[in-house]
Structure formats: C-alpha cells, structure tokens
Amino acid sequence: MTPPDWLAHGVSLLRPGAKAAGPRSTMERLKATLRHDEEAMSPRMLRQSLKELQAIVDPLVSEVEGGRRAQAMMDWYAGATPPHRRDLWLLMSERFVADPQQVKKAQSQFAAAVGTPDEAAAEVLYRRATVSPRRRLLQRFSANSDGVRFLVDMRAEFQPQLKTDKRLLALDVEMEYMFSTWFDVGFLELQRITWDSPASLVEKLIKYEAVHDIRSWSDVKNRLDSDRRCYGFFHPRLPQEPLIFVEVALMNQIATSITPLLDESAAPADLDKATTAIFYSISNTQTGLKGVSFGDSLIKNVVETLKQEFPRLKTFATLSPIPGLRTWLSKNAPAELLKAWERAEDLPEGAPERRALMGWAARYLGDELKDGKPLDPVARFHLGNGACVERLNWAADPSAKGARQSFGMMVNYLYDLKRLDKHRALLAQGKVPIAKAVRELYL
C-alpha cells in the first residue's frame, strides 16, 4: 500500500458510518492497518501472533523445538488479558483450517473411486485432506508437561462466549474431538477417595460437588465414612485432579430422601447387612471437557468394584434430583396448581394437589423427550446408560435448591444389570423404561 493509499484508507475509517457493522473476521483484521475500538490486538500484533502460532506447527522444526515454541506461547498466555486471549482463540479457530482446494480435490477423487478397488485408498486420502492444521497445533501444545491442563482450562474459559460468537465453534469442536481421544476411558484410572486421601484432593470434592453442596469438613467426612464410597476417574496428565466423581451410600434398601444420607450425626450403616448401593451424587469437574462422556464407564466400573468388595449387594440405584421439572411445569401446568405447589411441603398425603404434582412429574420423566432423548438432563444421563425410572419420592430434598428445581421431589433410577441393554433399546425407540408404579401416577 502506497503512502497516499494508506492515508486515504485511514481517513475513510474516520468518516461517519465508515466502521463495518459487526465484528471483523481475523482475515479482515490481518489485512488492515488500524484496529477498531473493540479489538484488543492491533493488526500488527495479530499478524505477529499468527506468525508465532504457525511457527509452532512448522513442518521443518522438530517436536522438541515445536514444544518449546508452544511453551513460549503458553507463558505469554498466562500474562495476557482476557481480550488478548480471545484474539488468540479467534486466530486458532479461523486461521488453522484445512486447505479447501485439497479437500475439494480429494472429495472428487473419492466420489470417482466409489465402487472401485481404489475406494478405500481414496477414502483415506480424503480423510487426511480434511484434517486441519489446528489439530497439529493442539498436539504440539499437549506435548508439554502442562499442555493438557493448559488446553482444558483454555476451552473452559471460552465456553461462555460460544453462544454469542460462532467464530469460536471450530476451535471448540476440534478440542472436543481431541479430548475425546486423549481422555478415552482406556487411559483413565478409577481411584477411591477416602478421608485419608491428600487434603488437596478432599478439598476438590468440596469445590466440585455439584448436586448437594458440602457445607463443612464434618459434612465431607460423613460422605467418606465407613458405609460410604467415593470414586473418581483420573488421567495421568492431570494427577490429583478427578475428572468426575460419584458418591455412594451402602444401605439395606433404596433411599427415599437425601436428608438421612447427609445427616452428619447418623450412625454408619451395618455393612454386613448392606444389599443396596445408592448413587446419590455424580459431579463432572472440568468445564473444559464438556461433551466428553465419562459417566457411563464410571458407573460400570464402580458397580464392578463394589460387587467385588461387597458380594451381598444386589440392588444398584440412584437418588437423583429432577433439575428441569419446575421450569417445565411453569410452562405446562395450570396456574392454580403452581400456586398450591409453592408450599408443597405442607400438602398432606391425600391432597389432590399432591397427587397432581406426582402425576405431572411422572409424565415429565416418562413422556417428555427432545430429539428422542429425555428432556431432563439427569434423566437423559441415567436412562441413556440403561437405567429405568423406578420411583418418585415426595419431599425428598427439602433444601432451597430442591424446592427451586422440583418442589422438593427426587427420583430413583434403577440399574438392573440384566436389563441395561433392553432399556437402551427401548429408549432408542422413543420409549422411556419406567416402573409400573410410576406409570400409574400419570394424570
């Protein structure tokens, strides 16, 4: 750009209405000379950052040198402001894409090879052509000792912005794919967490507990008592960092209320009489691993571990919240019932309003599907793993959170080990596996 052209371009940006509507793409910014007010990096800084990212995946440098360059970028990122970090995400998302010409060529070759002996080879070439350099970039970061932690935290940081900025979606999807490979259950280790575990690990239980808040050290000690078990999945690259954990109570019957399970003064149950394992809290800990499923494998592993330690255990069930119930009721139930349910804890057993709430809850869990899956997120998890809706429990969670979510109601999902596949098949047909007693509550 000649000096006169540069001057004319700069003056044009100062004219009323000259600013482009909406945010500029990184391509537009890389070609520019001035930055807009809402942009953190200047075009010059953006070009330098892109150059440094490209240097990390330079095919002419060794893995060691690529890792060193990735570490330098990680060091810069640690001191960068949120807006500068966001510009880096945008570069990674928008500028590290597969070559469209190579993809188009490989696609044509594959289409021409379909039905011929060359089909398999053409498919391989097509798959390779669609792999973006972004994937190689993530791999270079992950090679460093703290690289996996860095990437998981980075993805967690930009999750809230995905709804308003679709430009980050490519990076998000790429990271989810990579994490699904790196955090495959074959690389995870199931560990029991006890009161004797390192204090830093027990503190993380308190921090990450997402179902029933842990109120004190005596509370967490109760959850790790002799009649309880707590297990977590761990990855070798994230030591002492549970990816997901489950809390289990060993009992002689299916629990119908969370209150006795959280009672710190209650005496431990007699393990010699325990026949039932109640999964009463399952918490994912890493927002950056959203979309990577651990729960199904965790429950299976925990069930097998418990059966080995306690051969008398025959029943495996949950005591679960119904987090989406109240929101759904507010859109579908009659106003007069919603008003009566505000004091659900005061409704006597025979009250018609109480029977009505049980019926609406049964219908919500048994019939309400979205895209063929249960509408309620907790139901979607357990029913997708092969459980069935076993029982609804009135006033099972008297906490303020329980009232906000479901007017205090909770549900037992039963894991019948002999019928898990049958239940999954039913759900695949759009039919929720539900006990007869719950079905009979329908309005």
Secondary structure as GFF3:
##gff-version 3
##sequence-region A 1 443
A	DSSP	alpha_helix	3	14	.	.	.	ID=ss1
A	DSSP	alpha_helix	26	31	.	.	.	ID=ss2
A	DSSP	alpha_helix	43	56	.	.	.	ID=ss3
A	DSSP	alpha_helix	63	79	.	.	.	ID=ss4
A	DSSP	alpha_helix	82	94	.	.	.	ID=ss5
A	DSSP	alpha_helix	100	113	.	.	.	ID=ss6
A	DSSP	alpha_helix	119	130	.	.	.	ID=ss7
A	DSSP	alpha_helix	133	142	.	.	.	ID=ss8
A	DSSP	alpha_helix	147	158	.	.	.	ID=ss9
A	DSSP	three_ten_helix	159	161	.	.	.	ID=ss10
A	DSSP	three_ten_helix	166	168	.	.	.	ID=ss11
A	DSSP	alpha_helix	169	182	.	.	.	ID=ss12
A	DSSP	three_ten_helix	185	187	.	.	.	ID=ss13
A	DSSP	beta_strand	189	192	.	.	.	ID=ss14
A	DSSP	alpha_helix	199	208	.	.	.	ID=ss15
A	DSSP	alpha_helix	217	223	.	.	.	ID=ss16
A	DSSP	beta_strand	228	234	.	.	.	ID=ss17
A	DSSP	beta_strand	244	251	.	.	.	ID=ss18
A	DSSP	three_ten_helix	260	262	.	.	.	ID=ss19
A	DSSP	three_ten_helix	271	273	.	.	.	ID=ss20
A	DSSP	beta_strand	276	284	.	.	.	ID=ss21
A	DSSP	three_ten_helix	287	289	.	.	.	ID=ss22
A	DSSP	alpha_helix	295	309	.	.	.	ID=ss23
A	DSSP	beta_strand	315	318	.	.	.	ID=ss24
A	DSSP	beta_strand	320	321	.	.	.	ID=ss25
A	DSSP	alpha_helix	325	332	.	.	.	ID=ss26
A	DSSP	alpha_helix	335	341	.	.	.	ID=ss27
A	DSSP	three_ten_helix	344	346	.	.	.	ID=ss28
A	DSSP	alpha_helix	352	367	.	.	.	ID=ss29
A	DSSP	beta_strand	369	370	.	.	.	ID=ss30
A	DSSP	beta_strand	373	374	.	.	.	ID=ss31
A	DSSP	alpha_helix	377	384	.	.	.	ID=ss32
A	DSSP	beta_strand	388	393	.	.	.	ID=ss33
A	DSSP	alpha_helix	400	406	.	.	.	ID=ss34
A	DSSP	beta_strand	410	414	.	.	.	ID=ss35
A	DSSP	alpha_helix	420	428	.	.	.	ID=ss36
A	DSSP	alpha_helix	436	439	.	.	.	ID=ss37
###
